[in-house]
């Protein structure tokens, strides 16, 4: 690999590591026994998962001058990106249901 590709690959690995950390924080927060998922906690979870998805997009930007490596990297991260996107959609749906549920109980 050329020095520029090596630097891009190091950035890629760092961003993937950050994404894993953000997703782990989200899972830990959601799985705490007996914890109620407050609005602030839900907002944090949404931010962490969204950030993980953004990290994936940023990864491929470092390879813009090398289409072969970019294609390989993009292929390796595509499934993770799809799963992360689905997770974010579910989390957003859950958050919006909580808002509707809370407004229903507080209106009475």
BASE-172438 format. One record per atom (N, C-alpha, C): residue number from 0; residue in three letters; atom name; x negated, y, z negated. Coordinates in Angstrom, 3 decimals. Layout:
<atoms>
- NUM,ALA,CA,X,Y,Z
...
</atoms>
This chain:
<atoms>
- 0,UNK,N,-0.846,-1.192,0.000
- 0,UNK,CA,0.000,0.000,0.000
- 0,UNK,C,-0.887,1.250,0.000
- 1,UNK,N,-0.389,2.250,0.668
- 1,UNK,CA,-1.085,3.535,0.684
- 1,UNK,C,-0.915,4.216,-0.673
- 2,UNK,N,-1.804,5.128,-1.040
- 2,UNK,CA,-1.704,5.810,-2.338
- 2,UNK,C,-0.339,6.472,-2.578
- 3,UNK,N,0.240,7.047,-1.530
- 3,UNK,CA,1.557,7.674,-1.671
- 3,UNK,C,2.634,6.632,-1.992
- 4,UNK,N,2.527,5.451,-1.358
- 4,UNK,CA,3.483,4.376,-1.633
- 4,UNK,C,3.317,3.834,-3.044
- 5,UNK,N,2.075,3.733,-3.506
- 5,UNK,CA,1.808,3.271,-4.870
- 5,UNK,C,2.438,4.234,-5.876
- 6,UNK,N,2.243,5.522,-5.652
- 6,UNK,CA,2.834,6.527,-6.549
- 6,UNK,C,4.361,6.432,-6.538
- 7,UNK,N,4.938,6.261,-5.357
- 7,UNK,CA,6.399,6.132,-5.244
- 7,UNK,C,6.882,4.872,-5.959
- 8,UNK,N,6.115,3.780,-5.842
- 8,UNK,CA,6.501,2.523,-6.504
- 8,UNK,C,6.431,2.675,-8.020
- 9,UNK,N,5.415,3.390,-8.520
- 9,UNK,CA,5.328,3.633,-9.967
- 9,UNK,C,6.515,4.453,-10.443
- 10,UNK,N,6.892,5.466,-9.672
- 10,UNK,CA,8.077,6.264,-10.007
- 10,UNK,C,9.325,5.394,-10.001
- 11,UNK,N,9.419,4.534,-9.008
- 11,UNK,CA,10.549,3.617,-8.870
- 11,UNK,C,10.678,2.722,-10.105
- 12,UNK,N,9.571,2.160,-10.540
- 12,UNK,CA,9.577,1.281,-11.712
- 12,UNK,C,9.974,2.063,-12.968
- 13,UNK,N,9.473,3.281,-13.106
- 13,UNK,CA,9.827,4.117,-14.257
- 13,UNK,C,11.315,4.439,-14.250
- 14,UNK,N,11.864,4.792,-13.092
- 14,UNK,CA,13.295,5.108,-13.006
- 14,UNK,C,14.154,3.886,-13.308
- 15,UNK,N,13.730,2.713,-12.825
- 15,UNK,CA,14.479,1.500,-13.139
- 15,UNK,C,14.437,1.205,-14.635
- 16,UNK,N,13.297,1.424,-15.242
- 16,UNK,CA,13.167,1.240,-16.681
- 16,UNK,C,14.095,2.198,-17.434
- 17,UNK,N,14.138,3.447,-16.982
- 17,UNK,CA,15.049,4.429,-17.591
- 17,UNK,C,16.501,3.987,-17.436
- 18,UNK,N,16.837,3.472,-16.265
- 18,UNK,CA,18.209,3.010,-16.020
- 18,UNK,C,18.584,1.873,-16.955
- 19,UNK,N,17.673,0.926,-17.113
- 19,UNK,CA,17.922,-0.201,-18.019
- 19,UNK,C,18.135,0.317,-19.439
- 20,UNK,N,17.304,1.254,-19.861
- 20,UNK,CA,17.430,1.822,-21.203
- 20,UNK,C,18.793,2.524,-21.372
- 21,UNK,N,19.213,3.278,-20.381
- 21,UNK,CA,20.496,3.985,-20.464
- 21,UNK,C,21.666,3.002,-20.519
- 22,UNK,N,21.581,1.940,-19.746
- 22,UNK,CA,22.639,0.934,-19.772
- 22,UNK,C,22.635,0.175,-21.097
- 23,UNK,N,21.443,-0.089,-21.648
- 23,UNK,CA,21.366,-0.761,-22.952
- 23,UNK,C,21.989,0.103,-24.047
- 24,UNK,N,21.727,1.411,-24.021
- 24,UNK,CA,22.334,2.311,-25.014
- 24,UNK,C,23.850,2.254,-24.908
- 25,UNK,N,24.352,2.218,-23.691
- 25,UNK,CA,25.798,2.160,-23.479
- 25,UNK,C,26.386,0.874,-24.050
- 26,UNK,N,25.733,-0.244,-23.758
- 26,UNK,CA,26.212,-1.530,-24.265
- 26,UNK,C,26.168,-1.584,-25.789
- 27,UNK,N,25.080,-1.099,-26.369
- 27,UNK,CA,24.968,-1.094,-27.828
- 27,UNK,C,26.085,-0.261,-28.457
- 28,UNK,N,26.353,0.878,-27.880
- 28,UNK,CA,27.375,1.769,-28.426
- 28,UNK,C,28.763,1.138,-28.328
- 29,UNK,N,29.026,0.472,-27.207
- 29,UNK,CA,30.344,-0.134,-27.021
- 29,UNK,C,30.529,-1.393,-27.849
- 30,UNK,N,29.443,-2.060,-28.210
- 30,UNK,CA,29.573,-3.343,-28.894
- 30,UNK,C,29.355,-3.277,-30.404
- 31,UNK,N,29.209,-2.066,-30.945
- 31,UNK,CA,29.056,-1.970,-32.400
- 31,UNK,C,30.321,-2.492,-33.066
- 32,UNK,N,30.187,-3.455,-33.974
- 32,UNK,CA,31.371,-4.032,-34.616
- 32,UNK,C,32.135,-2.985,-35.421
- 33,UNK,N,33.424,-2.955,-35.204
- 33,UNK,CA,34.286,-2.080,-35.984
- 33,UNK,C,34.212,-0.613,-35.628
- 34,UNK,N,33.432,-0.257,-34.636
- 34,UNK,CA,33.314,1.163,-34.313
- 34,UNK,C,34.453,1.595,-33.412
- 35,UNK,N,34.905,2.800,-33.658
- 35,UNK,CA,35.906,3.385,-32.782
- 35,UNK,C,35.154,4.217,-31.754
- 36,UNK,N,35.555,4.083,-30.538
- 36,UNK,CA,34.888,4.819,-29.479
- 36,UNK,C,35.511,6.213,-29.423
- 37,UNK,N,34.821,7.170,-30.004
- 37,UNK,CA,35.320,8.543,-30.038
- 37,UNK,C,35.128,9.202,-28.684
- 38,UNK,N,35.707,10.368,-28.537
- 38,UNK,CA,35.581,11.116,-27.294
- 38,UNK,C,34.111,11.438,-26.991
- 39,UNK,N,33.364,11.801,-28.043
- 39,UNK,CA,31.946,12.117,-27.868
- 39,UNK,C,31.153,10.886,-27.449
- 40,UNK,N,31.414,9.760,-28.088
- 40,UNK,CA,30.720,8.519,-27.753
- 40,UNK,C,31.047,8.114,-26.321
- 41,UNK,N,32.327,8.223,-25.935
- 41,UNK,CA,32.724,7.871,-24.571
- 41,UNK,C,32.035,8.789,-23.565
- 42,UNK,N,31.925,10.050,-23.903
- 42,UNK,CA,31.240,10.994,-23.030
- 42,UNK,C,29.766,10.619,-22.873
- 43,UNK,N,29.135,10.224,-23.973
- 43,UNK,CA,27.739,9.780,-23.920
- 43,UNK,C,27.586,8.551,-23.021
- 44,UNK,N,28.487,7.598,-23.191
- 44,UNK,CA,28.434,6.372,-22.388
- 44,UNK,C,28.595,6.712,-20.909
- 45,UNK,N,29.545,7.576,-20.602
- 45,UNK,CA,29.745,7.981,-19.210
- 45,UNK,C,28.482,8.653,-18.661
- 46,UNK,N,27.863,9.491,-19.451
- 46,UNK,CA,26.646,10.183,-19.011
- 46,UNK,C,25.505,9.201,-18.773
- 47,UNK,N,25.321,8.250,-19.697
- 47,UNK,CA,24.230,7.290,-19.563
- 47,UNK,C,24.391,6.422,-18.321
- 48,UNK,N,25.614,5.933,-18.088
- 48,UNK,CA,25.839,5.063,-16.930
- 48,UNK,C,25.721,5.869,-15.633
- 49,UNK,N,26.243,7.076,-15.644
- 49,UNK,CA,26.120,7.945,-14.478
- 49,UNK,C,24.651,8.252,-14.184
- 50,UNK,N,23.885,8.482,-15.228
- 50,UNK,CA,22.458,8.750,-15.074
- 50,UNK,C,21.737,7.542,-14.484
- 51,UNK,N,22.121,6.357,-14.918
- 51,UNK,CA,21.518,5.138,-14.379
- 51,UNK,C,21.789,5.028,-12.881
- 52,UNK,N,22.991,5.407,-12.476
- 52,UNK,CA,23.336,5.369,-11.059
- 52,UNK,C,22.538,6.407,-10.271
- 53,UNK,N,22.368,7.574,-10.843
- 53,UNK,CA,21.569,8.622,-10.196
- 53,UNK,C,20.117,8.195,-10.066
- 54,UNK,N,19.594,7.530,-11.091
- 54,UNK,CA,18.214,7.041,-11.037
- 54,UNK,C,18.007,6.121,-9.838
- 55,UNK,N,18.993,5.295,-9.561
- 55,UNK,CA,18.901,4.377,-8.425
- 55,UNK,C,18.761,5.161,-7.129
- 56,UNK,N,19.538,6.212,-6.973
- 56,UNK,CA,19.468,7.027,-5.754
- 56,UNK,C,18.111,7.720,-5.637
- 57,UNK,N,17.608,8.193,-6.759
- 57,UNK,CA,16.320,8.889,-6.774
- 57,UNK,C,15.183,7.945,-6.393
- 58,UNK,N,15.313,6.670,-6.752
- 58,UNK,CA,14.260,5.687,-6.458
- 58,UNK,C,13.896,5.657,-4.984
- 59,UNK,N,14.887,5.615,-4.120
- 59,UNK,CA,14.594,5.445,-2.702
- 59,UNK,C,14.063,6.724,-2.049
- 60,UNK,N,14.246,7.857,-2.698
- 60,UNK,CA,13.776,9.116,-2.125
- 60,UNK,C,12.256,9.173,-2.005
- 61,UNK,N,11.540,8.508,-2.883
- 61,UNK,CA,10.085,8.528,-2.855
- 61,UNK,C,9.485,7.794,-1.664
- 62,UNK,N,10.302,6.997,-0.981
- 62,UNK,CA,9.823,6.205,0.151
- 62,UNK,C,10.301,6.757,1.489
- 63,UNK,N,10.659,8.036,1.537
- 63,UNK,CA,11.247,8.582,2.762
- 63,UNK,C,10.299,8.529,3.958
- 64,UNK,N,8.982,8.502,3.717
- 64,UNK,CA,8.017,8.442,4.819
- 64,UNK,C,7.697,7.010,5.243
- 65,UNK,N,8.215,6.030,4.523
- 65,UNK,CA,7.928,4.633,4.833
- 65,UNK,C,9.248,3.874,4.887
- 66,UNK,N,9.820,3.802,6.072
- 66,UNK,CA,11.159,3.223,6.200
- 66,UNK,C,11.195,1.733,5.854
- 67,UNK,N,10.104,1.004,6.108
- 67,UNK,CA,10.088,-0.425,5.789
- 67,UNK,C,10.172,-0.640,4.277
- 68,UNK,N,9.326,0.051,3.526
- 68,UNK,CA,9.343,-0.077,2.068
- 68,UNK,C,10.662,0.439,1.507
- 69,UNK,N,11.151,1.536,2.058
- 69,UNK,CA,12.428,2.092,1.594
- 69,UNK,C,13.557,1.076,1.792
- 70,UNK,N,13.572,0.389,2.921
- 70,UNK,CA,14.597,-0.618,3.194
- 70,UNK,C,14.504,-1.769,2.192
- 71,UNK,N,13.296,-2.209,1.896
- 71,UNK,CA,13.098,-3.293,0.930
- 71,UNK,C,13.569,-2.862,-0.454
- 72,UNK,N,13.145,-1.671,-0.883
- 72,UNK,CA,13.527,-1.164,-2.203
- 72,UNK,C,15.039,-0.994,-2.287
- 73,UNK,N,15.619,-0.405,-1.263
- 73,UNK,CA,17.067,-0.187,-1.254
- 73,UNK,C,17.810,-1.519,-1.336
- 74,UNK,N,17.331,-2.525,-0.612
- 74,UNK,CA,17.970,-3.842,-0.652
- 74,UNK,C,17.912,-4.471,-2.031
- 75,UNK,N,16.790,-4.276,-2.720
- 75,UNK,CA,16.630,-4.851,-4.062
- 75,UNK,C,17.532,-4.167,-5.092
- 76,UNK,N,17.833,-2.896,-4.880
- 76,UNK,CA,18.612,-2.161,-5.875
- 76,UNK,C,20.097,-2.049,-5.521
- 77,UNK,N,20.474,-2.501,-4.341
- 77,UNK,CA,21.867,-2.336,-3.898
- 77,UNK,C,22.863,-3.033,-4.820
- 78,UNK,N,22.596,-4.269,-5.194
- 78,UNK,CA,23.526,-5.003,-6.058
- 78,UNK,C,23.631,-4.347,-7.432
- 79,UNK,N,22.512,-3.928,-7.973
- 79,UNK,CA,22.521,-3.240,-9.267
- 79,UNK,C,23.324,-1.949,-9.167
- 80,UNK,N,23.152,-1.231,-8.074
- 80,UNK,CA,23.893,0.017,-7.880
- 80,UNK,C,25.390,-0.245,-7.804
- 81,UNK,N,25.775,-1.285,-7.114
- 81,UNK,CA,27.208,-1.625,-7.015
- 81,UNK,C,27.774,-1.979,-8.387
- 82,UNK,N,27.052,-2.787,-9.136
- 82,UNK,CA,27.525,-3.168,-10.469
- 82,UNK,C,27.598,-1.957,-11.404
- 83,UNK,N,26.596,-1.089,-11.313
- 83,UNK,CA,26.591,0.118,-12.145
- 83,UNK,C,27.750,1.033,-11.768
- 84,UNK,N,27.996,1.162,-10.482
- 84,UNK,CA,29.109,1.988,-10.014
- 84,UNK,C,30.451,1.420,-10.491
- 85,UNK,N,30.596,0.108,-10.416
- 85,UNK,CA,31.820,-0.529,-10.918
- 85,UNK,C,31.973,-0.324,-12.421
- 86,UNK,N,30.869,-0.445,-13.144
- 86,UNK,CA,30.909,-0.231,-14.592
- 86,UNK,C,31.338,1.195,-14.909
- 87,UNK,N,30.801,2.156,-14.171
- 87,UNK,CA,31.174,3.553,-14.397
- 87,UNK,C,32.651,3.775,-14.097
- 88,UNK,N,33.155,3.166,-13.047
- 88,UNK,CA,34.577,3.294,-12.718
- 88,UNK,C,35.449,2.724,-13.844
- 89,UNK,N,35.057,1.573,-14.385
- 89,UNK,CA,35.815,0.973,-15.491
- 89,UNK,C,35.747,1.841,-16.749
- 90,UNK,N,34.580,2.369,-17.030
- 90,UNK,CA,34.411,3.227,-18.205
- 90,UNK,C,35.244,4.491,-18.056
- 91,UNK,N,35.229,5.100,-16.876
- 91,UNK,CA,36.030,6.302,-16.636
- 91,UNK,C,37.516,5.999,-16.752
- 92,UNK,N,37.933,4.852,-16.243
- 92,UNK,CA,39.332,4.446,-16.353
- 92,UNK,C,39.723,4.246,-17.818
- 93,UNK,N,38.867,3.570,-18.566
- 93,UNK,CA,39.120,3.356,-19.996
- 93,UNK,C,39.207,4.695,-20.739
- 94,UNK,N,38.302,5.600,-20.413
- 94,UNK,CA,38.301,6.911,-21.072
- 94,UNK,C,39.584,7.673,-20.768
- 95,UNK,N,40.038,7.617,-19.534
- 95,UNK,CA,41.269,8.346,-19.189
- 95,UNK,C,42.488,7.702,-19.842
- 96,UNK,N,42.482,6.388,-19.996
- 96,UNK,CA,43.583,5.712,-20.692
- 96,UNK,C,43.623,6.109,-22.167
- 97,UNK,N,42.454,6.252,-22.762
- 97,UNK,CA,42.390,6.674,-24.170
- 97,UNK,C,42.968,8.071,-24.342
- 98,UNK,N,42.693,8.954,-23.393
- 98,UNK,CA,43.219,10.320,-23.478
- 98,UNK,C,44.741,10.288,-23.392
- 99,UNK,N,45.279,9.502,-22.471
- 99,UNK,CA,46.729,9.376,-22.326
- 99,UNK,C,47.328,8.772,-23.592
- 100,UNK,N,46.690,7.734,-24.116
- 100,UNK,CA,47.166,7.064,-25.327
- 100,UNK,C,47.164,8.019,-26.519
- 101,UNK,N,46.093,8.773,-26.691
- 101,UNK,CA,45.995,9.692,-27.807
- 101,UNK,C,47.028,10.813,-27.695
- 102,UNK,N,47.244,11.326,-26.489
- 102,UNK,CA,48.221,12.391,-26.332
- 102,UNK,C,49.622,11.866,-26.596
- 103,UNK,N,49.887,10.591,-26.286
- 103,UNK,CA,51.194,9.996,-26.541
- 103,UNK,C,51.439,9.923,-28.047
- 104,UNK,N,50.464,9.493,-28.816
- 104,UNK,CA,50.636,9.351,-30.254
- 104,UNK,C,50.690,10.683,-30.974
- 105,UNK,N,49.980,11.673,-30.469
- 105,UNK,CA,49.956,12.978,-31.139
- 105,UNK,C,51.162,13.829,-30.804
- 106,UNK,N,51.892,13.520,-29.718
- 106,UNK,CA,53.072,14.287,-29.347
- 106,UNK,C,54.255,13.975,-30.242
- 107,UNK,N,54.277,12.821,-30.836
- 107,UNK,CA,55.424,12.410,-31.665
- 107,UNK,C,55.429,13.114,-32.991
</atoms>
